[in-house]
Structure formats: structure tokens, C-alpha cells
Amino acid sequence: MSWFQRVFSQFCDSSLPEIANEIADRQKKSVWELVHQRVRLMPPAEARGYVHARVSGMVHAEVDRAYYHRDRLKLSLRERLVRIVQAKLVDQVLVELRERQYEKLAVGKAA
């Protein structure tokens, strides 16, 4: 490995998106069950902030678990991984919310 590759690898870990996807996919159902009753009554911006706040502790715990099980993760990238997972979970919940609202609207118009 060249000097440049070693230095570059300290700033960019290509496994982060893969690990973030794994964590977000594992937690998606739990997060939905935790927040869906409240977020369905909120405007999108408020729902985004609410979900972000509610998943924070859960995400930190899951990221810590991932660091415990994976030796190759650099501790310096922990916060970046937390931010990526939080963003993915928030987006997943908001997409699920919109899909359910659309289904409800489509069923209502069909009736």
C-alpha cells in the first residue's frame, strides 16, 4: 500500500456505507414502531426532526455494537457512521410514511 493510499484510507472508509445500510436495515422496523403513531400527525419537517431525535440513542448503541464486532473500523469514523445511519433511518421512515399516506388516499378515492 502506497503512502497516499494509507493516508487516504484514514479519511475515507469505503465500508461505511455498507455498514450503515446493514444497521439501518436491521433497525428500520423498530424505528417505525417507535415513531409511526406520532409522525403520521406531523408535517414533514417536524417529523424529520422528531425521528432524528428519537433514533439518536438507538443509533449510537448499534454503531457501538458494530465497532465491537468489526476490527477494521476506525474509531475516528464513528461519528460519521452515526450521522449516515441516522440520515438513512430518517429517510426510510419518511418514505414509509408517505407511501402509507398515499395508499390511504388512493383507497379513499377508489371508494
Biopython code that builds the backbone (N, CA, C, O; Angstrom):
import numpy as np
from Bio.PDB.StructureBuilder import StructureBuilder

atoms = [
    (1, "MET", "N", (0.851, -1.177, 0.000)),
    (1, "MET", "CA", (0.000, 0.000, 0.000)),
    (1, "MET", "C", (0.897, 1.240, 0.000)),
    (1, "MET", "O", (1.812, 1.352, 0.815)),
    (2, "SER", "N", (0.632, 2.152, -0.903)),
    (2, "SER", "CA", (1.445, 3.357, -1.006)),
    (2, "SER", "C", (1.142, 4.313, 0.147)),
    (2, "SER", "O", (0.143, 4.169, 0.852)),
    (3, "TRP", "N", (2.017, 5.277, 0.316)),
    (3, "TRP", "CA", (1.839, 6.291, 1.349)),
    (3, "TRP", "C", (0.519, 7.020, 1.140)),
    (3, "TRP", "O", (-0.233, 7.233, 2.091)),
    (4, "PHE", "N", (0.239, 7.403, -0.101)),
    (4, "PHE", "CA", (-1.000, 8.119, -0.399)),
    (4, "PHE", "C", (-2.223, 7.283, -0.036)),
    (4, "PHE", "O", (-3.168, 7.802, 0.557)),
    (5, "GLN", "N", (-2.220, 6.005, -0.382)),
    (5, "GLN", "CA", (-3.360, 5.136, -0.073)),
    (5, "GLN", "C", (-3.555, 4.998, 1.431)),
    (5, "GLN", "O", (-4.688, 4.976, 1.912)),
    (6, "ARG", "N", (-2.468, 4.906, 2.166)),
    (6, "ARG", "CA", (-2.573, 4.813, 3.621)),
    (6, "ARG", "C", (-3.189, 6.075, 4.207)),
    (6, "ARG", "O", (-4.086, 6.003, 5.046)),
    (7, "VAL", "N", (-2.709, 7.227, 3.765)),
    (7, "VAL", "CA", (-3.247, 8.497, 4.257)),
    (7, "VAL", "C", (-4.698, 8.647, 3.832)),
    (7, "VAL", "O", (-5.541, 9.030, 4.644)),
    (8, "PHE", "N", (-5.001, 8.354, 2.585)),
    (8, "PHE", "CA", (-6.369, 8.485, 2.082)),
    (8, "PHE", "C", (-7.324, 7.561, 2.831)),
    (8, "PHE", "O", (-8.460, 7.942, 3.113)),
    (9, "SER", "N", (-6.876, 6.355, 3.154)),
    (9, "SER", "CA", (-7.756, 5.398, 3.833)),
    (9, "SER", "C", (-8.129, 5.865, 5.233)),
    (9, "SER", "O", (-9.146, 5.434, 5.776)),
    (10, "GLN", "N", (-7.324, 6.736, 5.822)),
    (10, "GLN", "CA", (-7.663, 7.266, 7.138)),
    (10, "GLN", "C", (-8.831, 8.238, 7.058)),
    (10, "GLN", "O", (-9.556, 8.419, 8.036)),
    (11, "PHE", "N", (-9.017, 8.859, 5.915)),
    (11, "PHE", "CA", (-10.075, 9.844, 5.766)),
    (11, "PHE", "C", (-11.320, 9.290, 5.096)),
    (11, "PHE", "O", (-12.392, 9.888, 5.186)),
    (12, "CYS", "N", (-11.189, 8.176, 4.437)),
    (12, "CYS", "CA", (-12.321, 7.618, 3.702)),
    (12, "CYS", "C", (-12.343, 6.111, 3.902)),
    (12, "CYS", "O", (-11.385, 5.417, 3.561)),
    (13, "ASP", "N", (-13.425, 5.615, 4.449)),
    (13, "ASP", "CA", (-13.559, 4.172, 4.632)),
    (13, "ASP", "C", (-14.709, 3.712, 3.758)),
    (13, "ASP", "O", (-15.867, 4.049, 4.007)),
    (14, "SER", "N", (-14.385, 2.940, 2.734)),
    (14, "SER", "CA", (-15.406, 2.526, 1.768)),
    (14, "SER", "C", (-16.419, 1.568, 2.369)),
    (14, "SER", "O", (-17.470, 1.331, 1.773)),
    (15, "SER", "N", (-16.127, 1.019, 3.529)),
    (15, "SER", "CA", (-17.078, 0.095, 4.146)),
    (15, "SER", "C", (-18.170, 0.823, 4.920)),
    (15, "SER", "O", (-19.156, 0.196, 5.305)),
    (16, "LEU", "N", (-18.031, 2.114, 5.159)),
    (16, "LEU", "CA", (-19.032, 2.843, 5.941)),
    (16, "LEU", "C", (-20.434, 2.763, 5.347)),
    (16, "LEU", "O", (-21.370, 2.447, 6.081)),
    (17, "PRO", "N", (-20.626, 3.032, 4.060)),
    (17, "PRO", "CA", (-21.991, 2.935, 3.521)),
    (17, "PRO", "C", (-22.587, 1.538, 3.663)),
    (17, "PRO", "O", (-23.775, 1.389, 3.947)),
    (18, "GLU", "N", (-21.765, 0.527, 3.465)),
    (18, "GLU", "CA", (-22.238, -0.855, 3.597)),
    (18, "GLU", "C", (-22.676, -1.141, 5.037)),
    (18, "GLU", "O", (-23.739, -1.720, 5.265)),
    (19, "ILE", "N", (-21.861, -0.738, 5.991)),
    (19, "ILE", "CA", (-22.186, -0.956, 7.400)),
    (19, "ILE", "C", (-23.407, -0.135, 7.793)),
    (19, "ILE", "O", (-24.271, -0.617, 8.526)),
    (20, "ALA", "N", (-23.481, 1.100, 7.311)),
    (20, "ALA", "CA", (-24.637, 1.950, 7.607)),
    (20, "ALA", "C", (-25.921, 1.329, 7.078)),
    (20, "ALA", "O", (-26.947, 1.349, 7.757)),
    (21, "ASN", "N", (-25.871, 0.782, 5.877)),
    (21, "ASN", "CA", (-27.057, 0.118, 5.318)),
    (21, "ASN", "C", (-27.472, -1.080, 6.162)),
    (21, "ASN", "O", (-28.660, -1.285, 6.408)),
    (22, "GLU", "N", (-26.504, -1.866, 6.602)),
    (22, "GLU", "CA", (-26.810, -3.028, 7.439)),
    (22, "GLU", "C", (-27.504, -2.602, 8.730)),
    (22, "GLU", "O", (-28.517, -3.182, 9.119)),
    (23, "ILE", "N", (-26.954, -1.590, 9.385)),
    (23, "ILE", "CA", (-27.523, -1.124, 10.651)),
    (23, "ILE", "C", (-28.915, -0.547, 10.424)),
    (23, "ILE", "O", (-29.847, -0.861, 11.163)),
    (24, "ALA", "N", (-29.056, 0.292, 9.406)),
    (24, "ALA", "CA", (-30.356, 0.912, 9.131)),
    (24, "ALA", "C", (-31.405, -0.136, 8.780)),
    (24, "ALA", "O", (-32.545, -0.045, 9.237)),
    (25, "ASP", "N", (-31.039, -1.119, 7.983)),
    (25, "ASP", "CA", (-31.994, -2.169, 7.619)),
    (25, "ASP", "C", (-32.425, -2.979, 8.838)),
    (25, "ASP", "O", (-33.593, -3.349, 8.962)),
    (26, "ARG", "N", (-31.480, -3.252, 9.737)),
    (26, "ARG", "CA", (-31.810, -4.001, 10.955)),
    (26, "ARG", "C", (-32.744, -3.219, 11.869)),
    (26, "ARG", "O", (-33.584, -3.809, 12.549)),
    (27, "GLN", "N", (-32.606, -1.903, 11.890)),
    (27, "GLN", "CA", (-33.356, -1.081, 12.835)),
    (27, "GLN", "C", (-34.635, -0.471, 12.266)),
    (27, "GLN", "O", (-35.414, 0.128, 13.008)),
    (28, "LYS", "N", (-34.858, -0.612, 10.975)),
    (28, "LYS", "CA", (-35.982, 0.061, 10.323)),
    (28, "LYS", "C", (-37.323, -0.258, 10.984)),
    (28, "LYS", "O", (-38.098, 0.653, 11.277)),
    (29, "LYS", "N", (-37.602, -1.528, 11.219)),
    (29, "LYS", "CA", (-38.888, -1.917, 11.800)),
    (29, "LYS", "C", (-39.036, -1.376, 13.223)),
    (29, "LYS", "O", (-40.098, -0.872, 13.589)),
    (30, "SER", "N", (-37.990, -1.479, 14.014)),
    (30, "SER", "CA", (-38.038, -0.976, 15.393)),
    (30, "SER", "C", (-38.290, 0.523, 15.428)),
    (30, "SER", "O", (-39.073, 1.016, 16.239)),
    (31, "VAL", "N", (-37.620, 1.236, 14.543)),
    (31, "VAL", "CA", (-37.797, 2.689, 14.495)),
    (31, "VAL", "C", (-39.216, 3.033, 14.066)),
    (31, "VAL", "O", (-39.843, 3.918, 14.648)),
    (32, "TRP", "N", (-39.726, 2.343, 13.052)),
    (32, "TRP", "CA", (-41.089, 2.606, 12.591)),
    (32, "TRP", "C", (-42.085, 2.394, 13.728)),
    (32, "TRP", "O", (-42.973, 3.219, 13.942)),
    (33, "GLU", "N", (-41.939, 1.292, 14.453)),
    (33, "GLU", "CA", (-42.848, 1.012, 15.564)),
    (33, "GLU", "C", (-42.729, 2.059, 16.664)),
    (33, "GLU", "O", (-43.710, 2.367, 17.341)),
    (34, "LEU", "N", (-41.547, 2.598, 16.841)),
    (34, "LEU", "CA", (-41.310, 3.606, 17.866)),
    (34, "LEU", "C", (-41.963, 4.947, 17.533)),
    (34, "LEU", "O", (-42.457, 5.630, 18.430)),
    (35, "VAL", "N", (-41.972, 5.330, 16.259)),
    (35, "VAL", "CA", (-42.362, 6.705, 15.912)),
    (35, "VAL", "C", (-43.630, 6.847, 15.082)),
    (35, "VAL", "O", (-44.157, 7.955, 14.993)),
    (36, "HIS", "N", (-44.143, 5.796, 14.477)),
    (36, "HIS", "CA", (-45.187, 5.983, 13.463)),
    (36, "HIS", "C", (-46.478, 6.598, 13.997)),
    (36, "HIS", "O", (-47.154, 7.322, 13.267)),
    (37, "GLN", "N", (-46.830, 6.331, 15.232)),
    (37, "GLN", "CA", (-48.066, 6.908, 15.770)),
    (37, "GLN", "C", (-47.996, 8.433, 15.837)),
    (37, "GLN", "O", (-48.989, 9.118, 15.594)),
    (38, "ARG", "N", (-46.822, 8.956, 16.167)),
    (38, "ARG", "CA", (-46.669, 10.404, 16.296)),
    (38, "ARG", "C", (-46.417, 11.087, 14.955)),
    (38, "ARG", "O", (-47.002, 12.133, 14.673)),
    (39, "VAL", "N", (-45.549, 10.502, 14.125)),
    (39, "VAL", "CA", (-45.137, 11.205, 12.911)),
    (39, "VAL", "C", (-46.255, 11.304, 11.883)),
    (39, "VAL", "O", (-46.238, 12.203, 11.043)),
    (40, "ARG", "N", (-47.212, 10.413, 11.933)),
    (40, "ARG", "CA", (-48.289, 10.478, 10.933)),
    (40, "ARG", "C", (-49.132, 11.742, 11.094)),
    (40, "ARG", "O", (-49.853, 12.124, 10.173)),
    (41, "LEU", "N", (-49.047, 12.390, 12.252)),
    (41, "LEU", "CA", (-49.806, 13.605, 12.512)),
    (41, "LEU", "C", (-48.977, 14.876, 12.320)),
    (41, "LEU", "O", (-49.482, 15.980, 12.523)),
    (42, "MET", "N", (-47.729, 14.730, 11.935)),
    (42, "MET", "CA", (-46.813, 15.875, 11.844)),
    (42, "MET", "C", (-46.549, 16.279, 10.401)),
    (42, "MET", "O", (-46.600, 15.450, 9.492)),
    (43, "PRO", "N", (-46.263, 17.573, 10.201)),
    (43, "PRO", "CA", (-45.763, 17.985, 8.882)),
    (43, "PRO", "C", (-44.382, 17.356, 8.656)),
    (43, "PRO", "O", (-43.702, 17.001, 9.619)),
    (44, "PRO", "N", (-43.967, 17.218, 7.399)),
    (44, "PRO", "CA", (-42.707, 16.514, 7.093)),
    (44, "PRO", "C", (-41.471, 17.040, 7.827)),
    (44, "PRO", "O", (-40.668, 16.244, 8.314)),
    (45, "ALA", "N", (-41.304, 18.336, 7.915)),
    (45, "ALA", "CA", (-40.107, 18.872, 8.575)),
    (45, "ALA", "C", (-40.098, 18.527, 10.060)),
    (45, "ALA", "O", (-39.058, 18.178, 10.618)),
    (46, "GLU", "N", (-41.239, 18.625, 10.683)),
    (46, "GLU", "CA", (-41.333, 18.279, 12.100)),
    (46, "GLU", "C", (-41.110, 16.779, 12.306)),
    (46, "GLU", "O", (-40.438, 16.370, 13.253)),
    (47, "ALA", "N", (-41.674, 15.970, 11.420)),
    (47, "ALA", "CA", (-41.499, 14.515, 11.511)),
    (47, "ALA", "C", (-40.027, 14.153, 11.370)),
    (47, "ALA", "O", (-39.527, 13.280, 12.079)),
    (48, "ARG", "N", (-39.337, 14.821, 10.456)),
    (48, "ARG", "CA", (-37.906, 14.562, 10.254)),
    (48, "ARG", "C", (-37.129, 14.830, 11.547)),
    (48, "ARG", "O", (-36.315, 14.006, 11.963)),
    (49, "GLY", "N", (-37.373, 15.954, 12.167)),
    (49, "GLY", "CA", (-36.681, 16.287, 13.412)),
    (49, "GLY", "C", (-37.034, 15.341, 14.544)),
    (49, "GLY", "O", (-36.171, 14.959, 15.334)),
    (50, "TYR", "N", (-38.298, 14.965, 14.624)),
    (50, "TYR", "CA", (-38.753, 14.051, 15.673)),
    (50, "TYR", "C", (-38.078, 12.689, 15.529)),
    (50, "TYR", "O", (-37.567, 12.139, 16.505)),
    (51, "VAL", "N", (-38.078, 12.151, 14.324)),
    (51, "VAL", "CA", (-37.463, 10.841, 14.096)),
    (51, "VAL", "C", (-35.968, 10.911, 14.391)),
    (51, "VAL", "O", (-35.415, 10.017, 15.031)),
    (52, "HIS", "N", (-35.325, 11.961, 13.929)),
    (52, "HIS", "CA", (-33.891, 12.118, 14.163)),
    (52, "HIS", "C", (-33.591, 12.102, 15.661)),
    (52, "HIS", "O", (-32.648, 11.441, 16.099)),
    (53, "ALA", "N", (-34.379, 12.816, 16.436)),
    (53, "ALA", "CA", (-34.158, 12.864, 17.881)),
    (53, "ALA", "C", (-34.420, 11.514, 18.538)),
    (53, "ALA", "O", (-33.677, 11.101, 19.429)),
    (54, "ARG", "N", (-35.463, 10.832, 18.108)),
    (54, "ARG", "CA", (-35.824, 9.549, 18.726)),
    (54, "ARG", "C", (-34.839, 8.434, 18.408)),
    (54, "ARG", "O", (-34.641, 7.543, 19.234)),
    (55, "VAL", "N", (-34.223, 8.456, 17.246)),
    (55, "VAL", "CA", (-33.323, 7.358, 16.873)),
    (55, "VAL", "C", (-31.895, 7.560, 17.365)),
    (55, "VAL", "O", (-31.073, 6.650, 17.258)),
    (56, "SER", "N", (-31.595, 8.711, 17.888)),
    (56, "SER", "CA", (-30.219, 9.027, 18.255)),
    (56, "SER", "C", (-29.597, 7.989, 19.192)),
    (56, "SER", "O", (-28.530, 7.454, 18.893)),
    (57, "GLY", "N", (-30.236, 7.703, 20.296)),
    (57, "GLY", "CA", (-29.687, 6.739, 21.250)),
    (57, "GLY", "C", (-29.573, 5.347, 20.667)),
    (57, "GLY", "O", (-28.589, 4.643, 20.894)),
    (58, "MET", "N", (-30.594, 4.953, 19.908)),
    (58, "MET", "CA", (-30.611, 3.632, 19.282)),
    (58, "MET", "C", (-29.452, 3.501, 18.291)),
    (58, "MET", "O", (-28.777, 2.472, 18.244)),
    (59, "VAL", "N", (-29.234, 4.540, 17.511)),
    (59, "VAL", "CA", (-28.166, 4.512, 16.508)),
    (59, "VAL", "C", (-26.795, 4.451, 17.178)),
    (59, "VAL", "O", (-25.932, 3.680, 16.759)),
    (60, "HIS", "N", (-26.596, 5.251, 18.203)),
    (60, "HIS", "CA", (-25.310, 5.210, 18.899)),
    (60, "HIS", "C", (-25.029, 3.811, 19.450)),
    (60, "HIS", "O", (-23.903, 3.322, 19.350)),
    (61, "ALA", "N", (-26.035, 3.172, 20.024)),
    (61, "ALA", "CA", (-25.851, 1.819, 20.564)),
    (61, "ALA", "C", (-25.517, 0.821, 19.455)),
    (61, "ALA", "O", (-24.644, -0.029, 19.627)),
    (62, "GLU", "N", (-26.207, 0.922, 18.321)),
    (62, "GLU", "CA", (-25.951, -0.005, 17.213)),
    (62, "GLU", "C", (-24.572, 0.215, 16.594)),
    (62, "GLU", "O", (-23.895, -0.742, 16.220)),
    (63, "VAL", "N", (-24.167, 1.461, 16.490)),
    (63, "VAL", "CA", (-22.835, 1.758, 15.946)),
    (63, "VAL", "C", (-21.756, 1.237, 16.899)),
    (63, "VAL", "O", (-20.752, 0.679, 16.457)),
    (64, "ASP", "N", (-21.964, 1.419, 18.193)),
    (64, "ASP", "CA", (-21.008, 0.872, 19.162)),
    (64, "ASP", "C", (-20.917, -0.645, 19.034)),
    (64, "ASP", "O", (-19.830, -1.215, 19.123)),
    (65, "ARG", "N", (-22.052, -1.294, 18.828)),
    (65, "ARG", "CA", (-22.076, -2.743, 18.645)),
    (65, "ARG", "C", (-21.298, -3.132, 17.379)),
    (65, "ARG", "O", (-20.553, -4.113, 17.374)),
    (66, "ALA", "N", (-21.480, -2.361, 16.322)),
    (66, "ALA", "CA", (-20.759, -2.637, 15.074)),
    (66, "ALA", "C", (-19.253, -2.484, 15.278)),
    (66, "ALA", "O", (-18.473, -3.279, 14.753)),
    (67, "TYR", "N", (-18.843, -1.474, 16.030)),
    (67, "TYR", "CA", (-17.421, -1.284, 16.303)),
    (67, "TYR", "C", (-16.856, -2.425, 17.136)),
    (67, "TYR", "O", (-15.701, -2.813, 16.959)),
    (68, "TYR", "N", (-17.648, -2.954, 18.025)),
    (68, "TYR", "CA", (-17.194, -4.059, 18.862)),
    (68, "TYR", "C", (-16.948, -5.313, 18.024)),
    (68, "TYR", "O", (-16.019, -6.075, 18.293)),
    (69, "HIS", "N", (-17.784, -5.521, 17.011)),
    (69, "HIS", "CA", (-17.701, -6.740, 16.205)),
    (69, "HIS", "C", (-16.809, -6.611, 14.971)),
    (69, "HIS", "O", (-16.524, -7.617, 14.321)),
    (70, "ARG", "N", (-16.366, -5.418, 14.635)),
    (70, "ARG", "CA", (-15.566, -5.227, 13.418)),
    (70, "ARG", "C", (-14.259, -4.530, 13.773)),
    (70, "ARG", "O", (-14.249, -3.357, 14.146)),
    (71, "ASP", "N", (-13.189, -5.244, 13.656)),
    (71, "ASP", "CA", (-11.877, -4.689, 13.995)),
    (71, "ASP", "C", (-11.405, -3.645, 12.996)),
    (71, "ASP", "O", (-10.599, -2.779, 13.335)),
    (72, "ARG", "N", (-11.894, -3.722, 11.785)),
    (72, "ARG", "CA", (-11.361, -2.848, 10.730)),
    (72, "ARG", "C", (-11.898, -1.421, 10.800)),
    (72, "ARG", "O", (-11.409, -0.552, 10.077)),
    (73, "LEU", "N", (-12.881, -1.159, 11.643)),
    (73, "LEU", "CA", (-13.445, 0.185, 11.718)),
    (73, "LEU", "C", (-12.552, 1.100, 12.544)),
    (73, "LEU", "O", (-12.103, 0.741, 13.632)),
    (74, "LYS", "N", (-12.309, 2.274, 12.009)),
    (74, "LYS", "CA", (-11.502, 3.259, 12.719)),
    (74, "LYS", "C", (-12.406, 4.056, 13.654)),
    (74, "LYS", "O", (-13.483, 4.504, 13.260)),
    (75, "LEU", "N", (-11.967, 4.225, 14.874)),
    (75, "LEU", "CA", (-12.749, 4.954, 15.863)),
    (75, "LEU", "C", (-13.015, 6.385, 15.411)),
    (75, "LEU", "O", (-14.043, 6.967, 15.756)),
    (76, "SER", "N", (-12.101, 6.945, 14.650)),
    (76, "SER", "CA", (-12.261, 8.327, 14.186)),
    (76, "SER", "C", (-13.448, 8.489, 13.233)),
    (76, "SER", "O", (-13.922, 9.605, 13.018)),
    (77, "LEU", "N", (-13.929, 7.386, 12.663)),
    (77, "LEU", "CA", (-15.052, 7.459, 11.723)),
    (77, "LEU", "C", (-16.397, 7.184, 12.389)),
    (77, "LEU", "O", (-17.425, 7.149, 11.714)),
    (78, "ARG", "N", (-16.398, 6.989, 13.700)),
    (78, "ARG", "CA", (-17.619, 6.633, 14.413)),
    (78, "ARG", "C", (-18.732, 7.664, 14.216)),
    (78, "ARG", "O", (-19.857, 7.300, 13.873)),
    (79, "GLU", "N", (-18.434, 8.922, 14.425)),
    (79, "GLU", "CA", (-19.470, 9.956, 14.311)),
    (79, "GLU", "C", (-20.003, 10.071, 12.892)),
    (79, "GLU", "O", (-21.188, 10.335, 12.690)),
    (80, "ARG", "N", (-19.135, 9.877, 11.915)),
    (80, "ARG", "CA", (-19.599, 9.902, 10.525)),
    (80, "ARG", "C", (-20.580, 8.757, 10.284)),
    (80, "ARG", "O", (-21.606, 8.941, 9.631)),
    (81, "LEU", "N", (-20.264, 7.580, 10.810)),
    (81, "LEU", "CA", (-21.158, 6.433, 10.667)),
    (81, "LEU", "C", (-22.487, 6.693, 11.371)),
    (81, "LEU", "O", (-23.542, 6.348, 10.841)),
    (82, "VAL", "N", (-22.449, 7.291, 12.547)),
    (82, "VAL", "CA", (-23.685, 7.635, 13.266)),
    (82, "VAL", "C", (-24.541, 8.557, 12.411)),
    (82, "VAL", "O", (-25.745, 8.336, 12.277)),
    (83, "ARG", "N", (-23.938, 9.584, 11.833)),
    (83, "ARG", "CA", (-24.705, 10.531, 11.004)),
    (83, "ARG", "C", (-25.307, 9.854, 9.781)),
    (83, "ARG", "O", (-26.447, 10.135, 9.412)),
    (84, "ILE", "N", (-24.545, 8.962, 9.152)),
    (84, "ILE", "CA", (-25.050, 8.263, 7.966)),
    (84, "ILE", "C", (-26.237, 7.383, 8.332)),
    (84, "ILE", "O", (-27.254, 7.389, 7.639)),
    (85, "VAL", "N", (-26.111, 6.626, 9.417)),
    (85, "VAL", "CA", (-27.202, 5.733, 9.830)),
    (85, "VAL", "C", (-28.436, 6.541, 10.215)),
    (85, "VAL", "O", (-29.550, 6.181, 9.836)),
    (86, "GLN", "N", (-28.255, 7.626, 10.960)),
    (86, "GLN", "CA", (-29.398, 8.458, 11.340)),
    (86, "GLN", "C", (-30.108, 8.995, 10.106)),
    (86, "GLN", "O", (-31.336, 8.957, 10.027)),
    (87, "ALA", "N", (-29.351, 9.486, 9.157)),
    (87, "ALA", "CA", (-29.960, 10.026, 7.938)),
    (87, "ALA", "C", (-30.721, 8.943, 7.182)),
    (87, "ALA", "O", (-31.820, 9.192, 6.686)),
    (88, "LYS", "N", (-30.153, 7.753, 7.091)),
    (88, "LYS", "CA", (-30.832, 6.654, 6.394)),
    (88, "LYS", "C", (-32.126, 6.274, 7.098)),
    (88, "LYS", "O", (-33.149, 6.070, 6.444)),
    (89, "LEU", "N", (-32.091, 6.177, 8.419)),
    (89, "LEU", "CA", (-33.296, 5.804, 9.157)),
    (89, "LEU", "C", (-34.380, 6.868, 9.034)),
    (89, "LEU", "O", (-35.555, 6.543, 8.858)),
    (90, "VAL", "N", (-33.995, 8.123, 9.125)),
    (90, "VAL", "CA", (-34.971, 9.204, 8.974)),
    (90, "VAL", "C", (-35.599, 9.137, 7.591)),
    (90, "VAL", "O", (-36.820, 9.225, 7.457)),
    (91, "ASP", "N", (-34.778, 8.982, 6.570)),
    (91, "ASP", "CA", (-35.305, 8.896, 5.202)),
    (91, "ASP", "C", (-36.216, 7.689, 5.029)),
    (91, "ASP", "O", (-37.265, 7.796, 4.394)),
    (92, "GLN", "N", (-35.836, 6.548, 5.580)),
    (92, "GLN", "CA", (-36.666, 5.346, 5.463)),
    (92, "GLN", "C", (-38.028, 5.546, 6.115)),
    (92, "GLN", "O", (-39.049, 5.149, 5.552)),
    (93, "VAL", "N", (-38.053, 6.154, 7.286)),
    (93, "VAL", "CA", (-39.323, 6.385, 7.978)),
    (93, "VAL", "C", (-40.188, 7.355, 7.190)),
    (93, "VAL", "O", (-41.390, 7.133, 7.050)),
    (94, "LEU", "N", (-39.600, 8.424, 6.673)),
    (94, "LEU", "CA", (-40.392, 9.399, 5.923)),
    (94, "LEU", "C", (-40.925, 8.809, 4.620)),
    (94, "LEU", "O", (-42.045, 9.124, 4.218)),
    (95, "VAL", "N", (-40.151, 7.968, 3.962)),
    (95, "VAL", "CA", (-40.632, 7.297, 2.748)),
    (95, "VAL", "C", (-41.786, 6.368, 3.092)),
    (95, "VAL", "O", (-42.805, 6.358, 2.401)),
    (96, "GLU", "N", (-41.633, 5.590, 4.152)),
    (96, "GLU", "CA", (-42.699, 4.680, 4.588)),
    (96, "GLU", "C", (-43.968, 5.462, 4.924)),
    (96, "GLU", "O", (-45.073, 5.051, 4.570)),
    (97, "LEU", "N", (-43.799, 6.579, 5.601)),
    (97, "LEU", "CA", (-44.942, 7.418, 5.968)),
    (97, "LEU", "C", (-45.661, 7.925, 4.722)),
    (97, "LEU", "O", (-46.887, 7.856, 4.642)),
    (98, "ARG", "N", (-44.907, 8.430, 3.754)),
    (98, "ARG", "CA", (-45.524, 8.927, 2.516)),
    (98, "ARG", "C", (-46.223, 7.812, 1.757)),
    (98, "ARG", "O", (-47.316, 8.017, 1.228)),
    (99, "GLU", "N", (-45.615, 6.644, 1.694)),
    (99, "GLU", "CA", (-46.240, 5.520, 0.991)),
    (99, "GLU", "C", (-47.556, 5.130, 1.646)),
    (99, "GLU", "O", (-48.542, 4.870, 0.956)),
    (100, "ARG", "N", (-47.578, 5.089, 2.959)),
    (100, "ARG", "CA", (-48.818, 4.725, 3.660)),
    (100, "ARG", "C", (-49.883, 5.801, 3.494)),
    (100, "ARG", "O", (-51.063, 5.483, 3.345)),
    (101, "GLN", "N", (-49.485, 7.066, 3.518)),
    (101, "GLN", "CA", (-50.451, 8.142, 3.310)),
    (101, "GLN", "C", (-51.002, 8.093, 1.892)),
    (101, "GLN", "O", (-52.192, 8.325, 1.679)),
    (102, "TYR", "N", (-50.145, 7.792, 0.922)),
    (102, "TYR", "CA", (-50.587, 7.697, -0.466)),
    (102, "TYR", "C", (-51.549, 6.531, -0.640)),
    (102, "TYR", "O", (-52.570, 6.665, -1.316)),
    (103, "GLU", "N", (-51.232, 5.386, -0.034)),
    (103, "GLU", "CA", (-52.121, 4.224, -0.118)),
    (103, "GLU", "C", (-53.489, 4.546, 0.468)),
    (103, "GLU", "O", (-54.519, 4.181, -0.098)),
    (104, "LYS", "N", (-53.488, 5.227, 1.598)),
    (104, "LYS", "CA", (-54.744, 5.583, 2.249)),
    (104, "LYS", "C", (-55.539, 6.541, 1.361)),
    (104, "LYS", "O", (-56.758, 6.413, 1.241)),
    (105, "LEU", "N", (-54.853, 7.491, 0.744)),
    (105, "LEU", "CA", (-55.506, 8.447, -0.149)),
    (105, "LEU", "C", (-56.049, 7.740, -1.385)),
    (105, "LEU", "O", (-57.167, 8.022, -1.815)),
    (106, "ALA", "N", (-55.278, 6.830, -1.958)),
    (106, "ALA", "CA", (-55.707, 6.097, -3.152)),
    (106, "ALA", "C", (-56.909, 5.211, -2.848)),
    (106, "ALA", "O", (-57.824, 5.113, -3.665)),
    (107, "VAL", "N", (-56.919, 4.572, -1.698)),
    (107, "VAL", "CA", (-58.054, 3.728, -1.311)),
    (107, "VAL", "C", (-59.285, 4.590, -1.087)),
    (107, "VAL", "O", (-60.392, 4.200, -1.459)),
    (108, "GLY", "N", (-59.104, 5.751, -0.486)),
    (108, "GLY", "CA", (-60.228, 6.659, -0.241)),
    (108, "GLY", "C", (-60.841, 7.168, -1.530)),
    (108, "GLY", "O", (-62.063, 7.291, -1.617)),
    (109, "LYS", "N", (-60.034, 7.465, -2.529)),
    (109, "LYS", "CA", (-60.547, 7.948, -3.811)),
    (109, "LYS", "C", (-61.225, 6.832, -4.591)),
    (109, "LYS", "O", (-62.175, 7.081, -5.334)),
    (110, "ALA", "N", (-60.747, 5.610, -4.427)),
    (110, "ALA", "CA", (-61.329, 4.476, -5.154)),
    (110, "ALA", "C", (-62.697, 4.096, -4.600)),
    (110, "ALA", "O", (-63.523, 3.526, -5.313)),
    (111, "ALA", "N", (-62.930, 4.406, -3.355)),
    (111, "ALA", "CA", (-64.203, 4.008, -2.734)),
    (111, "ALA", "C", (-65.353, 4.871, -3.143)),
    (111, "ALA", "O", (-66.479, 4.650, -2.698)),
]
sb = StructureBuilder()
sb.init_structure("model")
sb.init_model(0)
sb.init_chain("A")
sb.init_seg("    ")
for serial, (resi, resn, name, xyz) in enumerate(atoms, 1):
    if name == "N":
        sb.init_residue(resn, " ", resi, " ")
    sb.init_atom(name, np.array(xyz, "f"), 0.0, 1.0, " ", f" {name:<3s}", serial, name[0])
structure = sb.get_structure()
